Amino acid sequence: MAKNLFLLMLIFLTACGNPQKPNLIADSPVAPLLFTKHNSLEKFLDSLVQTPGITYAQTEPRCSADTFALGNNNFRIVKTAGGIIQSYHFYGFRKEVPFKNSADSCFSTLRFGTHKWASNDFLCNFDMECPEKNEITFGNTKFTYSIEIPMDNCLGKFCRVTYYPVFATNGRDTSLQVFDYFDDVIGLRYGDFDKDKFLDFLVPENSFSREELKNAVKRDKKWENLDCYDSQCYKITAITFKNGHWTKLKDRHGKPYYFLIWVNEFLNPEAGFELLDAHWVE
């Protein structure tokens, strides 16, 4: 009996004197996601956004474009996608001038119902598409969105960005959030990640800071010379619409949730990936 007690005490003291070195990934709530076999970034993201209770509009949204002459060689083009209305205003052009070649001399506004937002110059360089079933509802909030894609003759870095204007409506409160997805390897993805009955949206960034990379290197030295030049590095956070406001999704200590991801192939969400570091919901 005394011998067994001595062995138990020895094991306890050994364990306390040599604590296991923590692994930032393996010891975190994201571990089940990481160690489940996902063959691609796309499938990994799909595993995050599985949320029951989301409903979609049953009819496809109306999509139309109308041109209105304003006089003095000025005219306006109004495009609608579901409940979202985008107005392009052109000055000093004749109506026969191709719309896609006139973006440098126009501005546009977005409207949703009776709500009007200020002009946004970059929207004139993008063409609004009409997604099917662009109304989604979760809990007491309805989200209506469209897709802005670069025009065929677009030049510059903004031509690699896809914009998703999302209007959140809860009672009388309506709020606009424009998601800009560089290279759009993720697409508009959403779910109730922290299970608080409010819908959350993934927000990708096409890079991460040196400090964030240093933290990943502390866990695994192989990332010490990581090159993100070819748009293979992504930081993914999330924002939520709660109490009439869009806000970053954080834990109870105020630390934002995130993933640091390296995709094996440039601009290929179906390729394999590495999860460099993460702080995610339980």
Residue frames relative to the residue before (quaternion, step in Angstrom):
aa qw qx qy qz dx dy dz
M 1.0000 0.0000 0.0000 0.0000 0.00 0.00 0.00
A 0.6726 0.4864 -0.2906 0.4760 3.57 0.91 -0.97
K 0.6331 0.5404 -0.3261 0.4482 3.56 1.06 -0.80
N 0.6610 0.5031 -0.3043 0.4663 3.57 0.96 -0.89
L 0.6376 0.5263 -0.3244 0.4596 3.57 1.04 -0.82
F 0.6325 0.5319 -0.3237 0.4607 3.56 1.03 -0.82
L 0.6597 0.5109 -0.3118 0.4545 3.61 0.95 -0.85
L 0.6433 0.5212 -0.3220 0.4592 3.57 1.03 -0.81
M 0.6553 0.5007 -0.3128 0.4713 3.58 1.00 -0.83
L 0.6341 0.5352 -0.3310 0.4493 3.58 1.03 -0.76
I 0.6474 0.5134 -0.3102 0.4701 3.57 0.97 -0.87
F 0.6543 0.5219 -0.3090 0.4517 3.59 0.97 -0.92
L 0.6871 0.4808 -0.2882 0.4623 3.59 0.87 -0.94
T 0.6265 0.5369 -0.3332 0.4563 3.57 1.04 -0.73
A 0.6628 0.5059 -0.2996 0.4637 3.54 0.97 -0.91
C 0.6813 0.4830 -0.2953 0.4640 3.59 0.97 -0.85
G 0.6895 0.4885 -0.2894 0.4498 3.56 1.02 -0.74
N 0.7788 0.2309 -0.1275 0.5691 3.60 1.15 -0.46
P 0.0513 -0.8339 0.5492 0.0176 3.61 0.46 1.16
Q 0.5345 -0.6306 0.4630 0.3198 3.52 -1.10 0.75
K 0.4708 -0.6778 0.4908 0.2795 3.56 -0.92 0.95
P 0.4161 -0.7360 0.4653 0.2622 3.61 -0.66 1.03
N 0.2567 -0.7281 0.6153 0.1593 3.53 -1.19 0.62
L 0.4711 -0.7270 0.4176 0.2740 3.57 -0.52 1.20
I 0.7110 0.4178 -0.2548 0.5051 3.56 1.10 -0.64
A 0.7170 0.4834 -0.2770 0.4189 3.57 0.67 -1.12
D 0.7346 0.4103 -0.2330 0.4875 3.59 1.07 -0.69
S 0.5906 0.5804 -0.3644 0.4261 3.58 1.24 0.12
P 0.6647 -0.5140 0.3578 0.4074 3.61 -1.23 0.31
V 0.6136 0.5711 -0.3558 0.4132 3.59 1.19 -0.39
A 0.4190 0.7540 -0.4396 0.2504 3.60 1.27 -0.27
P 0.6660 0.4914 -0.3423 0.4448 3.66 0.80 -0.79
L 0.6373 0.5142 -0.3330 0.4674 3.58 1.10 -0.64
L 0.6679 0.5198 -0.3010 0.4395 3.54 0.97 -0.89
F 0.7787 0.3802 -0.1936 0.4600 3.54 0.78 -1.03
T 0.4803 0.5548 -0.4772 0.4835 3.54 1.30 0.23
K 0.4506 -0.7182 0.4482 0.2832 3.58 -0.78 0.91
H 0.0233 0.7635 -0.6429 0.0573 3.53 -0.61 1.22
N 0.3270 -0.7887 0.4917 0.1708 3.56 -0.59 1.14
S 0.8015 0.1511 -0.0726 0.5740 3.59 1.18 -0.30
L 0.6311 -0.5114 0.4201 0.4046 3.53 -1.29 0.33
E 0.6172 0.5717 -0.3389 0.4211 3.55 1.00 -0.81
K 0.6933 0.4622 -0.2780 0.4780 3.59 0.88 -0.92
F 0.6068 0.5484 -0.3516 0.4555 3.57 1.08 -0.68
L 0.6794 0.4758 -0.2883 0.4785 3.59 0.91 -0.92
D 0.6009 0.5567 -0.3551 0.4503 3.58 1.06 -0.68
S 0.6498 0.5257 -0.3221 0.4445 3.58 1.04 -0.75
L 0.6416 0.5411 -0.3246 0.4361 3.60 1.16 -0.50
V 0.7744 0.4271 -0.1881 0.4272 3.55 0.94 -0.92
Q 0.3966 0.7145 -0.4912 0.3016 3.61 1.19 0.24
T 0.1711 0.7912 -0.5598 0.1768 3.57 -0.36 1.27
P 0.2923 -0.7475 0.5646 0.1924 3.62 -0.60 1.04
G 0.7145 0.4770 -0.3225 0.3975 3.55 -1.21 0.48
I 0.5538 0.5737 -0.4133 0.4396 3.60 1.25 -0.05
T 0.0880 -0.7915 0.6038 0.0361 3.59 -0.88 0.94
Y 0.2673 -0.7658 0.5737 0.1134 3.51 -1.24 0.62
A 0.5910 -0.5531 0.4422 0.3863 3.55 -1.22 0.51
Q 0.4434 -0.7349 0.4575 0.2323 3.58 -0.94 0.90
T 0.7302 0.3704 -0.2341 0.5243 3.59 1.17 -0.34
E 0.5214 -0.6198 0.4795 0.3377 3.54 -1.14 0.61
P 0.5167 -0.6652 0.4328 0.3212 3.61 -0.97 0.74
R 0.5063 -0.6109 0.5055 0.3390 3.54 -1.18 0.54
C 0.0464 -0.7843 0.6183 0.0198 3.55 -1.05 0.75
S 0.1723 0.7896 -0.5694 0.1504 3.60 -0.69 1.06
A 0.1459 -0.7601 0.6253 0.1000 3.55 -1.31 0.33
D 0.0201 -0.7990 0.6001 -0.0345 3.58 -0.80 1.03
T 0.2470 -0.7638 0.5830 0.1250 3.56 -1.10 0.82
F 0.0817 -0.7976 0.5975 0.0065 3.55 -0.92 0.97
A 0.3528 -0.7202 0.5584 0.2123 3.60 -0.88 0.99
L 0.2079 -0.7974 0.5591 0.0912 3.56 -0.93 0.95
G 0.5575 -0.5955 0.3934 0.4240 3.60 1.28 -0.12
N 0.8214 0.2164 -0.1792 0.4964 3.59 -1.27 0.53
N 0.6389 -0.5607 0.3036 0.4304 3.55 1.02 0.90
N 0.5273 0.5773 -0.4404 0.4413 3.59 1.09 0.66
F 0.0617 0.8047 -0.5891 0.0404 3.57 -1.00 0.68
R 0.2993 -0.7490 0.5751 0.1367 3.53 -1.30 0.37
I 0.1606 -0.7531 0.6307 0.0960 3.57 -1.09 0.81
V 0.1181 -0.7932 0.5964 0.0356 3.57 -0.79 1.03
K 0.0597 -0.7894 0.6109 -0.0027 3.57 -0.74 1.10
T 0.1263 -0.7908 0.5959 0.0602 3.55 -1.03 0.82
A 0.0049 0.7635 -0.6457 0.0091 3.55 -1.11 0.75
G 0.7862 -0.0904 0.0196 0.6110 3.53 -0.12 1.27
G 0.7928 -0.2650 0.2067 0.5084 3.57 -0.78 -0.97
I 0.5880 0.5858 -0.3634 0.4231 3.61 1.28 -0.05
I 0.1078 -0.7887 0.6048 0.0244 3.55 -0.89 1.01
Q 0.0749 -0.7845 0.6151 0.0235 3.56 -0.88 0.98
S 0.1301 -0.7987 0.5863 0.0370 3.57 -0.79 1.08
Y 0.1540 -0.7652 0.6213 0.0689 3.56 -0.83 1.08
H 0.1356 -0.7942 0.5901 0.0517 3.59 -0.85 0.98
F 0.0964 -0.8061 0.5839 0.0095 3.58 -0.67 1.16
Y 0.1372 -0.7979 0.5848 0.0501 3.56 -1.01 0.87
G 0.8402 0.1906 -0.1565 0.4829 3.56 -0.98 0.92
F 0.6138 0.5205 -0.3613 0.4710 3.59 1.18 0.49
R 0.4116 -0.6643 0.5576 0.2800 3.52 -1.22 0.54
K 0.6459 -0.5663 0.3533 0.3706 3.56 -1.12 0.62
E 0.6693 0.5158 -0.3213 0.4275 3.59 1.09 -0.62
V 0.4899 0.6360 -0.4539 0.3867 3.61 1.24 -0.11
P 0.5098 -0.6648 0.4369 0.3277 3.62 -0.75 0.98
F 0.5418 -0.6548 0.4336 0.2994 3.53 -0.89 1.00
K 0.6993 0.5010 -0.2888 0.4203 3.57 0.86 -0.92
N 0.6856 0.4507 -0.2914 0.4919 3.62 1.22 -0.31
S 0.6500 0.5552 -0.2968 0.4257 3.59 1.27 0.04
A 0.3973 0.7790 -0.4357 0.2133 3.58 1.27 -0.02
D 0.6023 0.5904 -0.3690 0.3904 3.61 1.13 -0.51
S 0.7680 0.3165 -0.1757 0.5284 3.61 1.13 -0.43
C 0.6235 0.5141 -0.3654 0.4620 3.55 0.88 0.87
F 0.1227 -0.7353 0.6478 0.1572 3.53 -1.32 0.10
S 0.2045 -0.7942 0.5609 0.1130 3.58 -1.18 0.31
T 0.2007 -0.7435 0.6226 0.1392 3.51 -1.34 0.34
L 0.2839 -0.7236 0.5999 0.1896 3.52 -1.27 0.46
R 0.0688 -0.7788 0.6225 0.0356 3.54 -1.08 0.78
F 0.0161 -0.7600 0.6489 0.0316 3.52 -1.21 0.57
G 0.7984 -0.0526 -0.0211 0.5994 3.54 -0.32 1.24
T 0.7820 -0.2598 0.2221 0.5213 3.57 -0.74 -1.06
H 0.5697 0.6076 -0.3782 0.4040 3.60 1.26 -0.01
K 0.0855 -0.7938 0.6019 0.0137 3.58 -0.92 0.95
W 0.2016 -0.7824 0.5808 0.1000 3.55 -0.91 0.94
A 0.6417 -0.5575 0.3671 0.3777 3.58 -1.17 0.59
S 0.6516 -0.5165 0.3770 0.4082 3.56 -1.27 0.43
N 0.1044 -0.7758 0.6216 0.0294 3.53 -1.15 0.69
D 0.3813 -0.7964 0.4149 0.2196 3.55 -0.13 1.32
F 0.6668 0.5331 -0.3384 0.3958 3.61 0.86 -0.87
L 0.5747 0.6212 -0.3850 0.3683 3.58 1.10 -0.54
C 0.5946 0.5676 -0.3723 0.4309 3.60 1.18 -0.39
N 0.6633 0.4888 -0.3099 0.4745 3.59 1.18 -0.35
F 0.7032 0.4216 -0.2475 0.5162 3.54 1.29 0.09
D 0.3304 -0.7451 0.5566 0.1608 3.51 -1.17 0.66
M 0.3492 -0.7676 0.5019 0.1921 3.58 -0.70 1.05
E 0.2243 -0.7720 0.5843 0.1104 3.55 -0.77 1.09
C 0.4086 -0.7059 0.5346 0.2213 3.52 -1.30 0.38
P 0.1404 -0.8190 0.5489 0.0905 3.65 0.01 1.17
E 0.5069 -0.6324 0.4872 0.3253 3.56 -1.14 0.60
K 0.8501 0.0557 -0.0619 0.5200 3.55 -1.11 0.77
N 0.1620 0.8433 -0.4924 0.1421 3.53 0.77 1.10
E 0.6102 0.4926 -0.3771 0.4927 3.58 1.22 0.41
I 0.0075 -0.7891 0.6135 -0.0293 3.55 -0.74 1.08
T 0.1467 -0.7944 0.5873 0.0497 3.56 -1.03 0.80
F 0.0615 0.7683 -0.6347 0.0553 3.54 -1.01 0.89
G 0.8078 0.0340 -0.0757 0.5836 3.55 -0.54 1.14
N 0.7747 -0.3094 0.2526 0.4902 3.56 -0.84 -1.00
T 0.6431 0.5338 -0.3112 0.4523 3.59 1.26 0.14
K 0.1877 -0.7557 0.6192 0.1015 3.55 -1.06 0.87
F 0.1484 -0.7745 0.6117 0.0639 3.55 -1.01 0.90
T 0.0636 -0.7823 0.6196 0.0025 3.56 -0.87 1.03
Y 0.0123 0.8344 -0.5481 0.0570 3.59 -0.70 1.02
S 0.1592 -0.7276 0.6521 0.1419 3.51 -1.40 0.27
I 0.3708 -0.7064 0.5538 0.2384 3.57 -1.31 0.03
E 0.1449 -0.7694 0.6178 0.0736 3.57 -0.88 1.00
I 0.0311 -0.8016 0.5968 -0.0153 3.57 -0.65 1.13
P 0.5850 -0.5876 0.4091 0.3811 3.62 -1.08 0.57
M 0.4942 -0.6376 0.5028 0.3104 3.55 -1.17 0.64
D 0.6943 -0.5171 0.3139 0.3898 3.55 -1.23 0.49
N 0.7590 0.3665 -0.1999 0.4996 3.60 0.99 -0.78
C 0.3297 0.7664 -0.4904 0.2519 3.59 1.22 0.41
L 0.1144 -0.7836 0.6090 0.0447 3.57 -1.10 0.81
G 0.7142 0.4556 -0.3196 0.4245 3.58 -1.10 0.63
K 0.7290 -0.4682 0.2930 0.4044 3.52 -1.36 0.23
F 0.6062 0.5739 -0.3698 0.4079 3.61 1.10 -0.58
C 0.5741 0.6039 -0.3808 0.4009 3.58 1.21 -0.35
R 0.6521 0.4898 -0.3171 0.4840 3.59 1.26 -0.15
V 0.6110 0.5539 -0.3380 0.4534 3.57 1.30 0.14
T 0.1527 -0.7417 0.6458 0.0980 3.55 -1.06 0.84
Y 0.2001 -0.7985 0.5620 0.0803 3.55 -0.79 1.07
Y 0.1264 -0.7668 0.6268 0.0571 3.54 -1.08 0.85
P 0.1471 -0.7716 0.6126 0.0878 3.63 -0.26 1.17
V 0.0411 -0.8044 0.5921 -0.0250 3.60 -0.67 1.13
F 0.1524 -0.7733 0.6117 0.0677 3.56 -0.77 1.08
A 0.1587 -0.7718 0.6112 0.0753 3.57 -0.79 1.06
T 0.0562 -0.8057 0.5896 -0.0096 3.57 -0.84 1.02
N 0.0943 0.7664 -0.6269 0.1031 3.53 -0.82 1.10
G 0.7998 -0.0765 0.0022 0.5953 3.56 -0.23 1.26
R 0.7947 -0.2290 0.2014 0.5248 3.56 -0.68 -1.11
D 0.5807 0.5939 -0.3679 0.4181 3.58 1.27 -0.17
T 0.0325 0.7662 -0.6406 0.0394 3.56 -0.91 1.00
S 0.0183 0.8109 -0.5815 0.0627 3.57 -0.80 1.00
L 0.2926 -0.7675 0.5531 0.1393 3.57 -0.99 0.93
Q 0.0036 0.7523 -0.6588 0.0013 3.53 -1.10 0.84
V 0.1632 -0.7834 0.5936 0.0850 3.59 -0.73 1.05
F 0.1880 -0.7729 0.6000 0.0857 3.57 -0.63 1.17
D 0.0952 -0.7896 0.6041 0.0512 3.58 -0.80 0.97
Y 0.1086 -0.8190 0.5634 -0.0099 3.54 -0.51 1.27
F 0.2784 -0.7744 0.5515 0.1364 3.54 -0.37 1.27
D 0.8348 0.0468 -0.1117 0.5371 3.57 -0.72 1.18
D 0.2599 -0.8368 0.4613 0.1394 3.59 1.30 -0.11
V 0.2231 0.7810 -0.5504 0.1931 3.59 0.77 0.99
I 0.6990 0.4667 -0.2593 0.4758 3.58 1.26 -0.25
G 0.2407 -0.7751 0.5467 0.2060 3.59 0.87 -0.88
L 0.6386 -0.5219 0.3886 0.4109 3.57 -1.26 0.21
R 0.0826 0.8034 -0.5782 0.1161 3.57 -0.42 1.25
Y 0.0288 0.8121 -0.5752 0.0941 3.53 -0.92 0.94
G 0.1594 0.7570 -0.6232 0.1143 3.52 -1.30 0.50
D 0.5033 -0.6073 0.5002 0.3572 3.57 -1.26 0.15
F 0.1604 -0.8577 0.4820 0.0794 3.56 0.35 1.27
D 0.7763 0.3149 -0.1796 0.5157 3.59 0.92 -0.85
K 0.4299 -0.7550 0.4228 0.2577 3.59 1.33 0.33
D 0.4129 0.6985 -0.4818 0.3309 3.58 0.90 0.96
K 0.5590 -0.6400 0.3552 0.3895 3.59 1.33 0.33
F 0.6315 0.4535 -0.3581 0.5170 3.59 1.24 0.47
L 0.4594 -0.7145 0.4582 0.2616 3.57 -0.90 0.93
D 0.1756 -0.7807 0.5966 0.0604 3.55 -1.01 0.94
F 0.2154 -0.7754 0.5851 0.1000 3.58 -1.13 0.70
L 0.4358 -0.6823 0.5208 0.2708 3.57 -0.98 0.87
V 0.1268 -0.7815 0.6092 0.0453 3.56 -1.05 0.87
P 0.1250 -0.8211 0.5531 0.0649 3.62 -0.33 1.17
E 0.1171 -0.7362 0.6602 0.0920 3.53 -1.22 0.66
N 0.4343 -0.7412 0.4601 0.2244 3.55 -0.95 0.91
S 0.7514 0.2295 -0.1947 0.5872 3.60 1.08 0.68
F 0.1157 -0.7553 0.6263 0.1544 3.53 -1.35 -0.01
S 0.6384 -0.5871 0.3553 0.3485 3.55 -1.20 0.55
R 0.6515 -0.5051 0.3923 0.4081 3.55 -1.30 0.29
E 0.6317 0.5400 -0.3319 0.4463 3.56 1.03 -0.77
E 0.6476 0.5046 -0.3113 0.4786 3.57 1.01 -0.80
L 0.6419 0.5076 -0.3213 0.4766 3.58 1.04 -0.75
K 0.6158 0.5470 -0.3452 0.4499 3.60 1.04 -0.74
N 0.6426 0.5198 -0.3214 0.4621 3.58 1.00 -0.80
A 0.6455 0.5019 -0.3204 0.4784 3.58 1.05 -0.72
V 0.6380 0.5309 -0.3236 0.4543 3.61 1.05 -0.78
K 0.5940 0.5677 -0.3695 0.4340 3.59 1.07 -0.66
R 0.6810 0.4707 -0.2834 0.4841 3.56 1.09 -0.67
D 0.8056 -0.0074 0.0473 0.5906 3.57 1.01 -0.82
K 0.4009 -0.7656 0.4599 0.2038 3.58 -0.47 1.23
K 0.5615 0.6388 -0.3956 0.3466 3.60 1.13 -0.45
W 0.6509 0.5102 -0.3231 0.4600 3.61 1.24 -0.32
E 0.3706 0.7740 -0.4621 0.2237 3.60 1.27 0.04
N 0.7818 0.2634 -0.1337 0.5491 3.61 1.01 -0.79
L 0.2050 0.8143 -0.5179 0.1632 3.56 1.10 0.67
D 0.1741 -0.7790 0.5981 0.0721 3.57 -0.93 0.97
C 0.1460 -0.8165 0.5563 0.0501 3.57 -0.59 1.17
Y 0.3168 0.8044 -0.4690 0.1804 3.57 1.25 0.18
D 0.7491 0.4206 -0.2175 0.4633 3.59 0.92 -0.86
S 0.5683 -0.6388 0.3744 0.3589 3.60 1.08 0.72
Q 0.4113 0.6994 -0.4848 0.3267 3.56 0.90 0.94
C 0.6616 0.4871 -0.3021 0.4836 3.59 1.26 -0.17
Y 0.0200 0.8037 -0.5924 0.0525 3.57 -0.88 0.96
K 0.1735 -0.7168 0.6634 0.1262 3.49 -1.17 0.78
I 0.1055 -0.8051 0.5833 0.0204 3.56 -0.73 1.08
T 0.0178 -0.7683 0.6395 -0.0211 3.54 -0.76 1.12
A 0.3077 -0.7387 0.5574 0.2210 3.59 -1.19 -0.32
I 0.1222 -0.7497 0.6396 0.1182 3.54 -1.24 0.51
T 0.2281 -0.7770 0.5780 0.1005 3.55 -1.19 0.57
F 0.3126 -0.7087 0.5924 0.2216 3.55 -1.24 0.47
K 0.1618 0.7947 -0.5545 0.1865 3.54 -0.40 1.28
N 0.8523 0.0412 -0.0587 0.5182 3.56 -0.95 0.92
G 0.7307 -0.4681 0.2275 0.4418 3.54 0.99 0.92
H 0.7249 0.3897 -0.2346 0.5174 3.59 1.25 0.12
W 0.3908 -0.6574 0.5880 0.2635 3.54 -1.28 0.56
T 0.0992 0.8033 -0.5785 0.1015 3.58 -0.81 0.97
K 0.5768 -0.5967 0.4282 0.3577 3.58 -1.14 0.62
L 0.4374 -0.6937 0.5104 0.2587 3.57 -1.01 0.84
K 0.0291 0.8140 -0.5735 0.0873 3.58 -0.66 1.18
D 0.5254 -0.5929 0.4900 0.3639 3.54 -1.30 0.22
R 0.7220 -0.4629 0.2877 0.4263 3.60 -1.27 0.10
H 0.6523 0.4838 -0.3174 0.4896 3.59 1.29 -0.20
G 0.5804 -0.6153 0.3603 0.3934 3.58 1.29 0.06
K 0.5148 0.6306 -0.4291 0.3915 3.60 1.24 0.22
P 0.4279 -0.7150 0.4829 0.2692 3.63 -0.70 1.01
Y 0.4396 -0.6530 0.5489 0.2812 3.53 -1.19 0.62
Y 0.0924 0.8079 -0.5756 0.0863 3.58 -1.06 0.70
F 0.1731 -0.6996 0.6726 0.1678 3.48 -1.49 0.19
L 0.1539 -0.7153 0.6650 0.1494 3.55 -1.21 0.58
I 0.0138 -0.8373 0.5410 -0.0780 3.55 -0.52 1.23
W 0.1336 -0.7495 0.6430 0.0835 3.54 -1.14 0.75
V 0.2420 -0.7839 0.5611 0.1096 3.56 -0.67 1.18
N 0.5178 -0.6943 0.4095 0.2866 3.57 -0.83 1.00
E 0.7937 0.1929 -0.0936 0.5692 3.58 1.09 -0.69
F 0.5709 -0.6253 0.4293 0.3144 3.54 -1.00 0.92
L 0.8715 -0.0293 -0.0251 0.4889 3.57 -0.89 1.09
N 0.5824 0.5700 -0.3828 0.4353 3.59 1.04 0.68
P 0.2051 -0.8148 0.5310 0.1098 3.62 -0.09 1.24
E 0.6255 0.5364 -0.3443 0.4501 3.60 1.24 -0.30
A 0.5430 0.6187 -0.3955 0.4074 3.58 1.29 -0.10
G 0.6300 -0.5111 0.4181 0.4088 3.53 -1.33 0.15
F 0.1638 -0.7891 0.5881 0.0680 3.58 -1.26 0.28
E 0.2787 -0.7137 0.6116 0.1972 3.52 -1.38 0.24
L 0.2761 -0.7322 0.5997 0.1674 3.55 -1.00 0.85
L 0.2479 -0.8225 0.4981 0.1180 3.57 -0.22 1.30
D 0.7736 -0.1301 0.1378 0.6047 3.56 0.95 -0.89
A 0.0021 -0.8124 0.5823 -0.0290 3.57 -1.16 0.50
H 0.0091 0.7136 -0.6995 -0.0384 3.48 -1.37 0.51
W 0.1246 0.8269 -0.5236 0.1632 3.55 -0.17 1.29
V 0.6649 -0.5238 0.3590 0.3932 3.52 -1.29 0.28
E 0.5418 -0.6213 0.4584 0.3321 3.55 -1.21 0.54
